[in-house]
Every structure is written in C-alpha cells, then in structure tokens.
Amino acid sequence: MQLLPGFRDFYPEDCARRNYILSRWREVARRYGFVEYDGPVLEPYELYQKKSGGELVGQLFDFVDKGGRHVAMRPEMTPTLARMVAARERDFKKPLKWFCIPQFFRYEKQQRGRLREFYQLNCDIIGEAGPSADAELLAVLIDLLRSFGLQKEDFVVRVSDRNAWTQFAGARGVAPERLLDFLAVIDKLERAPREETARKLADFGVSIEAVEQFLEDPAAEATGLKTLTEDLAARGLDGFVELDLRIVRGLAYYTGFVFEVFDRNKKERALAGGGRYDKLLSLMSDGKVGLPALGFGMGDVVLDNLLRETPAAAALCQAWIAQQHAVDLYVVIAQEERRAQALGLVQQLRDWGYRVDYPLAPLKIGKQFQAAENLGASAAVLLGEEWPQIKLKTLATRAEVLLHRDELRTHLEQILGATTRP
Ligand code: HAM
C-alpha cells in the first residue's frame, strides 16, 4: 500500500524535526504575548468558498457527509478565526493576539515545498488598525525565523500593498468585480511566462509595460514602508524587509498591507504569507463586528527545507533533537540476580522525573555501556557486586562514585539538575 501523493509518514526522526519546528513556533509566539486557540478540522464547504476565495476553493478536500452536508477539511485558519472572534467578540479585550498550529489539507500539485498536508503557524492580531500592529506582526515573524538560526542573509520579508494595485487597476478601467482576477494575474507574475501574463493583462485592457513600470517605481508606497522600517529598526530588526509590489497574495480577503517571506537564494516557495483583512470580521457577522485584523501563516514544509539547506540552522536543529531524544540515565544490571532491585530503582528514578532506560534482556556489561552511550545518557547507575551500594558513573568524564541508595538523589541533582517531581 502506497502513501497518498502529498501525504507524509512521520518516522521518529521526522517527528523530531516536526516537534522542533512546532516547539520553537509556540515558544516565540508566547514570547510576543500571543495565546493559543484552535478550531475544527472539518468546516462547511461554503466557509472557504465564500471567505477564502481565489485558487484555494479549487484545492479543497471536500465531500458530502452522512447527514448530506457539503463539508471540507480545513485548508487554512483565517475564516474559522474570523467566525470564532465575530461570535464572541464581546468576551475578549482588544487587541487580541492569538496563535494556532493546525494541520491543513489542500489538493495541490505535489512539488518541492508544497504538499497536500502540512502544518501552519498562524499569528493574528485583531482590533488594532494602526501601523504599530503591522510592525509587531512582522517583528514576531522575523523573530520566529531568527529563533531557528536564520539571518538576514537567509530570508527576506517582501511587503506590499494591495491598495496600490486597486488604484492602479481602477485608473485603467478594470471593473471592481474583476479586481480579484486581475490580482491573480499579478500574483503569478514571477512564475508565469511574460507573454502569457501580457495576454492575460490585455484581457483587462492593461499593458504589461504599464505593470512593469509601476513595479519599477512604486514611489507612492515608500512612505508606508518607512514607518514600518523605523519601528523594526528601533528593535534592531531592520534589514529583513523590502518593498515589492509583485506580492499581492492569492486569497480574497486581504485589504491592504500584504507580505510574503522568501529565502534569499530564491530556491524555495514562500515560507510564510499574510496581511491585513480589515473587512472579513464584518463580512462574517453581517456588519455587526467591524474589527480590523491582520495575520500570517507560516508552513512547516518550506521551513524544514530551508533548515536543512542552512548549515547553522541545521546544526541547531540536530542539537535540539539529540537533547530531546537523549535519556538522562541508564541502569546497568551488572549481575542478573540484581534485576528485581534494578527494576525498583528504575521505577524510583522515573518517579523522580528522570528519563531512564535499562536492558530488557540480559546483556554483557560492555554492551550495556554502549547502549547508554547510544541513548545519549549523561550517567549510568550500576547494580553489581557492591550491592546494596550503587555505582554512579558520569559518562562524559568517566568519574565514578559508590553510593547508598538514599544518597543517590542528591548526587543526581548535582549531575543532572533537579527534577520538578516530588
Ligand atoms: P497562504 O499563503 O495560503 O496563507 O499560506 C501560508 C503559508 O503556508 C505558505 O507561505 C506556505 O509556507 C504554507 N503553505 C501553503 N500551502 C501549502 C502547501 N500546499 N504545502 C505546504 N505548505 C503550504 C494562508 O493560509 C493565510 N490564511 C495566512 C493568514 C493568516 N493570513 C492572515 N492570517
């Protein structure tokens, strides 16, 4: 039986990489005061059809359930978040800073950086219209990537403004109801052949030369970026952001400020994308809740590719995994007749909160020490002919002490640090 295209098995090493990414995401989001929420994996099909729009609708994993409802596996979080906030808006102090780390499903063509299942960190700020929220969002985005050991040389946040294109299109007679289709052509600008883009633009009565000239000289937009860069510079986070009007984003709900993150070598697809969606909550609540909002999504697939390709980041990841997988202690059973006492000790050590392993079957002492090394144990506890005394051996220094069982905990705390267990 083969895996479905675009889906993944997570062997322990893959799971460890995933846990690394998710734990850093959580840690940095918390550092910025974001709190975690979640929603359902399955939603009504119309939620995405009406609110996501764009190419996402054609990528839904959708089906009719046993109750005859047309449902879809979640491909993104923003419509769910807007629904949740609109439903209980009065219960929360503004601005809201919320994050979540859901698994998503999109029926996309499988390619490097794009699968049919992936994890995505979402950070969103709701209830703040000013540019300070835009800067705070970009700061957490930049710091998230920095926490993986990625630097200015490794990635860039390309910021843009959809309003610039709305004005551009309006001035050239593009009908408002065709604006999203026009933006879809701009969104594909970098990936599609020039002649194809020219042909599509002609359909809107716009020449490719006009678009190219606009991209060259987006003077009107530079002032907005200035505030943003000043805010980021005050934090020492400047140099990560560039103005680039080629970014328009493929989703329907964005209203102005939008951005995407790319690797500097341009080898990968977008690492993250987001922007303002100031009207979505209002749309979701029939105009009752008019809160401005902004946020981004960062996927695990492209990020993991970049971590593998960037030596400093790859080393950090490996060190984290080694530390996570390591046990603290290995109990060496030097004499099989001590197995019962050894099991008692293993249990006691685990009750104290240490990570402990031991041989399930009789094994030569040399092999047991080898197993201890392989498992990354810091120390070995040996039960043998000295019983009822126990030998504690620090594996890095090979230092040994002979102890009574009631002296063990104090010594362990000196080597390994205290555990939180009573
Ligand atoms: P998005 O641009 O569709 O935005 O996705 C954001 C990120 O999710 C992408 O940059 C990429 O890293 C990852 N991603 C998307 N599709 C796939 C895929 N098929 N395979 C692997 N990774 C993928 C949104 O989803 C918006 N809802 C983000 C947002 C939150 N905007 C405001 N708040």
Residues whose N, C-alpha, C, O or C-beta is under 5 A from the ligand:
A	BS01	HAM	E76 M77 T78 R106 E108 G113 R114 L115 R116 F118 Q120 N122 C123 A270 L271 A272 G273 G274 G275 L294 G295 F296 G297 M298 G299 V301 V302
